[in-house]
Structure formats: C-alpha cells, structure tokens
C-alpha cells in the first residue's frame, strides 16, 4: 500500500506530514539518480521548488514541510535518504522505520499506525 493511500485512510485519525529533505541522489552527487534529475539544493527556494515538483509528480495531497537548507530535521532524525516515523501525541516516537530505501516499509508503518488508532 502506498503512503498516499495510508494518508487517505488515516488522515481523520492522525496528522500526516511529508518532510522534504536534501536530495539523496542529486545529479551533482557521488550517486546520482538515473531517473530524477535534480541538483542538490543551494537555497531554500530551490528546495521549495523541488518539493512542489515532487508533490505534483507523485500526486501527494498530504501536507509537505520542507527542511531548512542546513538539514536540521533530516540530521536530527537521521532521515536521509528517507525514513518513516510515527510520533505519539505525547511527543515520543511510536514507530521508527529503518533507513530507506530498503527499510522504507510503508506496510509496516501502516500496521503500527493501525495499532495506535485501534487503541484509542
């Protein structure tokens, strides 16, 4: 099940945010993507434009927050290249997925979210 589908299923029970981080495989990096041609952002405005393009291309409707150009959120949560989290309303981390791409397990996150919602 895709992340957008889970958002649609649970958006009335939880707040969802996609946090757009620095590019994992920018064209000017050591391991550039063969499919996405985006240079590493040098300004916050470049990151905003890339996030908007990502949301449009992937048809995301969930809210998107954008990490600052110093990568404060990505560094604090070890979110690079991608990672899934569920934060409990008390501020604790209820679910921390492994680093992507191999640890980016949307179904595992969905199961953890379902358990939390069912426990309400």
C-alpha positions in Angstrom: 0.0 0.0 0.0 1.4 3.4 -0.9 2.0 6.2 1.5 -0.7 8.4 -0.1 -3.3 5.7 0.4 -2.4 5.3 4.0 -2.8 9.1 4.4 -6.2 9.0 2.9 -7.2 6.0 5.1 -6.0 7.6 8.4 -6.0 11.3 7.9 -9.0 11.7 10.2 -7.2 9.9 13.0 -3.7 11.3 12.7 -1.7 14.3 11.4 0.5 13.4 8.5 3.5 15.4 7.2 5.9 14.6 4.5 9.2 16.3 5.3 11.1 17.1 2.2 14.9 16.7 2.9 18.0 17.2 0.9 18.3 15.2 -2.3 19.5 11.7 -1.7 20.7 11.2 -5.3 21.2 14.6 -6.7 22.8 14.8 -10.2 25.8 16.6 -8.7 26.4 13.9 -6.0 28.5 10.7 -5.9 25.5 8.5 -6.6 23.2 10.4 -9.0 19.7 9.1 -9.8 19.2 7.8 -13.3 15.6 8.8 -13.3 15.3 12.1 -11.3 17.4 14.9 -12.5 17.6 17.4 -9.6 20.8 19.1 -8.4 21.5 19.5 -4.7 19.6 22.5 -3.4 21.8 25.5 -2.7 18.9 27.7 -1.4 15.7 27.2 0.4 13.8 28.4 -2.6 15.4 25.7 -4.7 14.3 23.1 -2.1 10.8 24.5 -2.1 10.6 24.2 -5.9 11.8 20.6 -5.8 9.3 19.7 -3.1 6.5 21.2 -5.1 7.6 19.3 -8.2 7.8 16.1 -6.1 4.3 16.6 -4.7 2.9 17.2 -8.2 4.7 14.3 -9.8 3.8 11.8 -7.1 0.2 13.2 -6.7 0.7 13.7 -2.9 -2.1 15.5 -1.2 -0.7 15.2 2.4 0.9 18.4 3.8 4.6 18.8 3.0 7.0 20.5 5.3 10.4 21.5 4.0 13.6 21.0 5.9 15.8 24.1 6.1 18.9 24.4 3.9 21.1 23.3 6.9 19.1 20.0 7.0 18.2 20.4 10.7 15.3 17.9 10.7 17.0 15.3 8.5 20.1 15.3 10.7 18.1 15.3 14.0 16.0 12.3 12.9 18.6 10.5 10.7 16.0 10.9 8.0 18.3 10.9 5.0 17.7 9.4 2.4 14.2 8.5 3.6 12.6 7.2 6.7 9.1 6.7 8.2 8.1 7.9 11.7 5.0 7.9 13.9 5.1 10.4 16.7 2.7 9.8 19.6 0.7 12.9 20.8 2.9 12.9 24.0 5.9 13.6 21.8 7.5 10.2 21.9 8.4 8.2 18.8 6.0 5.3 18.5 7.4 3.9 15.3 10.8 4.4 13.7 11.3 2.7 10.4 14.7 1.7 9.1 16.7 3.8 6.7 15.4 3.7 3.1 15.2 2.6 0.6 15.3 -1.0 1.9 13.9 0.0 5.3 11.2 2.2 3.9 8.4 -0.2 4.7 5.1 1.5 4.3 3.1 -1.6 5.3 5.0 -2.0 8.5 4.3 1.6 9.3 0.6 1.2 8.5 0.4 -1.8 10.9 1.9 0.3 13.7 -0.4 3.2 12.9 -3.4 0.8 12.9 -2.5 -0.5 16.4 -2.3 3.1 17.7 -5.6 4.1 16.2 -7.3 0.9 17.4 -6.0 1.5 20.9 -7.7 5.0 21.1 
